[in-house]
Amino acid sequence: MISAWARVGRTDKAEEVLSKANEIRIKYKTLDLDIFTYNSIVHGYLKDKNSANGLEKMQKIIDYMDKNKAEQPLITPDCFTYHCLLRAWVKSDDTDAVEHAVQTLEKMHALWESGDTSLKPATAFYNMAINKIAKSRGTVNPQQALDALNLIELSKFCNPDIISYTTVIECFSKSEDPAAAERSLDLFYEAWQIYQESEDPDMMPNLRTYTMVILSLSKASTLENIVKARDLLSQLNDLYNKSKDPKLRPNAYPYNYLLKSTASCVGGAADKLKAFKIAAQTYNGIRTSDHISPDSYTYAFWFKLCNNLLPEGDLRRKSITYSFEQCKKDGMLNKAVLERLLSGTPPDILSDILDIQPGLTSAKYKRMKLSDFPPSWSRNFR
């Protein structure tokens, strides 16, 4: 009865039956409730449309099971119980959801190691917790994700896959860890080596893997990291061209992250010029690709890097002028692109490319809005 009510989402009715069963157990001592009884209603709470309400009820009943397991050993929470709780915490918007999800995963891991067979171990359960960390509100703690990855590696029953590694790298890309770039690259090459040795398709780096590493490298925009990011992008393209595997098909994201990184390149004039050459190669790559098109981010980062990396002169003028014509033709002018253009481009270049009368002051340039320009220049922006 409890299972039937829970399956149709009527946990209120399931609770009534459970309460009645408990009364009979206490009064007559002839009824022993077991883990299947409680897991039925715990699983039912996952169907609650009000996820916060379902989680609260689930936590309450699991606490009861844990508190009373000495007296009723048959209701001791097992892996299936905690799997339901893990899924609930992953869905939760609670500020402490990440901590609870990780703690729940650790309980599942300990139960598996002790021989619990109520739920077969699977890499996907570890990945759920790692993904929850990656989607944290505020500052992401990559060490939590790394600890979860280590749990899989310690497990005797399953191994990490490329989703595990990629999501941990994503955590580093979103973190404030000063070593994020280096640690992400180490994780990438660790995964790559496992793939090379095992030829396991579940360990093959994919587009998202490369994208997350390139994003992590942008956390420290040195020329060295820009070169490493460019090498990874080239490797991604080479692998896709050889295999035509859709999981490796590049999109604009890794290109844009590389352009973003070069725009913030630290170092002297020589390093910045080398970074610009890499950016130009990347920009031309996305312009000439048969399956990728530049978007508004491409142009925003391009104008920023032109103004940040190039001294005033003919190269800077040509780089901005030619690309702005392309931007207009593509209909990709938006607020962000315009702001990047106006914030660093010399007035004489602006007056030419925006077809504005000479003599307009810098202050007036900065007050220009998207509505001041033909709608066709923004027609394809979404």
N, C-alpha and C positions, 0 to 999 in steps of 0.2 A: 504493500500500500504506500509506504513511504517513497519507494523508488518510482512508483507510477505517478504520484502527485508531483514529485520533484522533476520528472522528465517533461511534464507539461508546464513547468514554471510555477506551479502552485505550492511554493514552499510553506505558505501559511498552513495549508492542509497537512503537508508533510510534518510540520512542527506539531500539530495537534495529535497526529498519530504517534509520533515519537514521545510526546509528553504522556500520552495514555499508556504506551508500552512501558515507560519508566515507572509509572505508578504501579502497574501490575508486577513489574520486577521487584520493586521495593516491598510491596504488600505480601505477595504470595511466594516470593523466592523461587519461582518455577520458570522464569523467563530470563534467559541470558542474551542481552543485546550484543551484537558483534560489530566489527569494523565495517562490514558491508552495509549495515543499517545506517551508520553515521556517515559513511562516504557517499551514500546515495543522496542524502540531504545536503552535504557539503558541495557535491557536484551540482546539485540543483541551484545553489546560490549563484553559480556562474551565469545562469540564465536571467537573473534579476536585471530588468532594464535600468534600474537605479543601481549602478555598479558600486557606489559608495555604501548604499544600504546593504547590498548583498555581501560586500567585503566585511562590513561590520558584523553581520550575523555569522558569517563563516568563521571569522576570527574568534567570536564568542564561543561557538560550539567546539572549535578545535582546542581552545583554552580549557573548556570543560573536559574534553577527552583526555587532554594531557594531565589535568589535575586529578582525574579519577581513574587513571590507568592502573594504579596500584591495587585499587579495590576491584576494578573491572578490566583485567588484562586484555580481554578480547576487543576493547575499544581503543587500544593504543594506536595513535596516529601512525600511518605508514607513508610510503612514498607517494601513493596515489592521493592521499589527503593533502600532502604538502605540494603536490603538483597542481592541485586545484587552487591552493592558496597562492602559489607562484603566478599562475595565470591571472588571478584576481589582482595581485599587486602590480603586474605588468600593465594591466588595463587602467590602474588607478592614477588619478591626478594628484594624490596626496603628496605633500612636500617630502615626506619620509619614505615614499614608495620604493625608491632605489635601495635604501638600506634594508628595508624589509624583504625585498625581492632577493637580494644577495644572501641575507640570513636564511631565507627559506631554501634557496639553492644549496647552501652549505648543509642544511639538515638532510635534504634529499641525498646529497653526496655521502654523508656519514651513514645513512641508512643503507644505501647501496653497498658501501664497503663492508657493512656488517652482515650482509646477506639478504636484505629485504628484496623480495621478488614480486611485490604487489604492482610494480610498474617497471618495465624494462628500461634500463639506462639508455639515454640517447643524447647525442651531441646537441640536438635542437633545444633541450631544456637548458643547457648551459648558455646557449646562444640567446635564449630569451632574456636571461638576466643581463648578459653583456649588452644586448641591444637596448634594454631599459636604461642602463648606465649611459649609453651613447645619447639617448634622448632625454637626459636629465635636464631639468630646469636650472638655469644659472650655470655655475662652474661645474664642468665635468671632471670627475676624478678617474684618470686613466689607470691608476694603480688598482682600483677595484676591478676594472675590466681585466687587467693583467693577472690578478689573483684568480679570477674565474677561469681564465685561459689555462692557468697552471693547474687548476682543479681537474680540468678535462685531461690534461697531460698526465696527471697522477692517477687518473682512473684506470682500472683494469678492464673496463668494459667498452669504452668508446674513445675516440680520438678527435681532436679538433679538426675542423674543416676550413675551407677558405673563407666561409662566412664568419667563423670565429676570429680568424686573424684580421680580416678586413674591418670588422666592427671594433676590434680593439684599436686598430690604427685610426679609425674614425674618432674614437675617444681621445686619442692623443691629438688629432687635428683640431679638436674643439677645446682642448685644455690650455692651461697657462703654464704647463711644464716647459721650462727653458730647453729641455733636451728632447722635446716632442719630435723634432725633425729626425734626429739621430735614432731615437728609439723606434720610430715608425719604419725607417729604412731597414733597421735590423730585423724587425718583425717580418717585413716584406721578403727579405732575402732568406730568412729562416723558412718561411712558407714556400718560397721558390725552390729551395734546396730539397725540401720534403717532396715537392711535386716532381722534381727532376729524378729523384732516387726511386720514388714509388710509382710514378706515372698514374697516380690515383686521380681520376677526373674531379673528385670532390675537393682536391687541393690545388686545382689550376687557378692561378690569379685571373681575375676578370676585370672588366672595365672599371667597376666600382673600386676594386683593390688599387689599381693604378691611380685612379682619381683621388682616393683618400691619401695615398702616399704623397702625391704631388701637392695636395692641399697642406699636408703636414710640413713639407719642405718649405712652403711659403711662410711658415711661422718664423723662420730665420732666413731672411732674404739676402744671404751672402751670395757672391758669384759662384762659389763652390756648390751651394745647394741649388742654385738656378741651373747649373750645368747638369747636376744629377737629375733634376726634374725633367730637363730636356731629353736626357738619355732614356729615362723611363717612358716618356711620351713616344720617342722613336721606337723603343722596344715594343710598346703597345701596338703601334701602327704596323710594324714588321710582322708581329704575331697574327694580327688580324688579316693582313694581306696574304699571308701564307695559308691560314686556316679557314678564313671567312666565317669563323665561329661568331654567331650573333652576340655571345656573351662578351666578346672582345671588341665589338664594333665601337669605335670612338664616337663621342659626341662633343659638344662644345665645352663641357665642364672642365676636363683636364687642360684644354687649351687656354681657357679663360683664367684658371687658377695659376697657370704658368705666367700669363701676361700680368696678372695681379702681382705675382711675386717679383717679376722684373721691375715693375713700376716702383717698388719699394727697395730696390737694390742699394745696399750700403757699400761704401768704399769710395775710392778716388775716381777721377775722370776716366782712367783707363779701364777700370772694372765696369763702370757704368756703360762705356761704349761697347764692351764685350757683351754685357747684358742686353743692350739694345739690339745687337746683331742676332742674339738668340731669340729675342722677342719678335724681330722682323721675320725671322725664319718661321716662327710659330704662327704669326699673323698671316703670312702668305700661305702657310699650310692649310689654315682654316678657310681662307679665301678660295683656294684652288681645289679643295676637296670635293669629291662627287657625292658625299653623303653627310657633309656638315656645312652649316651656314653660320656666318657671324651673327651674333645677337647684340642687344644693347649693351650687355656687359663687355663684350669684345671691344666695342668702340670706346666705352667709358675707360677701360683699363689702357687701351692703346693711346688715347689722348693724354692720360695721366703720365704714362711712361715716357712719351715723347717730350713732355714738358719737364719731367724730372731728370731724365737721363741725357738729353741733348742740349748742348749750348745753343744760344741763339745763332741762327745762321741758315744757310740754304738747305741743309739736310733736315733740319727741324721744320722749316716752312713746307718743304715738299712732302714730308711724312704726314703732317697734319692736313695740308690742303687736299692731297690725293685721297686720304682716308675719309675726310669729311664728305667729299663728293660721293664716295661709295656708300657712306652712311645715309645720305639723302636718297640715293637711288634705291637702297634697301628699305627705306622708310623706317629706320631704326632710331631716329632722334627721340629721346625722352628726357625727362627732367635730370636724371643722373648723368647722362651723356652731356647735356648742355652745361651742367654745373662743372663737370671735369674740364670741358672745353673753355669755359669762361674764367675758371679760377687760375689757370696758369699760362694760357696762350697769349703771346704778345699782342697788343692792340692793333698793330699794323697787319698782322695775319688775320685777326678777327674781322677787321674792316673789309678785307678782301673776300674771305670765305662766306661771311654773312651778308655781304653786299650792303654794307652800311657806310654812310657818308663819313669821311675823315673828320677828326676833331672830337668825336665822342669820347668822353672821359672814362677812365677805368671804373669809376664808381657807377656810372650809368650802364656800362657793359654788364656789371654784376647784377643789376636789377632786371635784366632782360628775362622774359618768361617764354615758355614753350609756345604760348598763344601768340607771341610776336612773329612767329614763323609759319610758313605754309603748312597746312595740315598734311599734305602729301609726304612731307619729310618724316612724319611720325605714323604713317598709315599702317605699318605692319608691326608696330609695337603692341605687345600684349601685357 
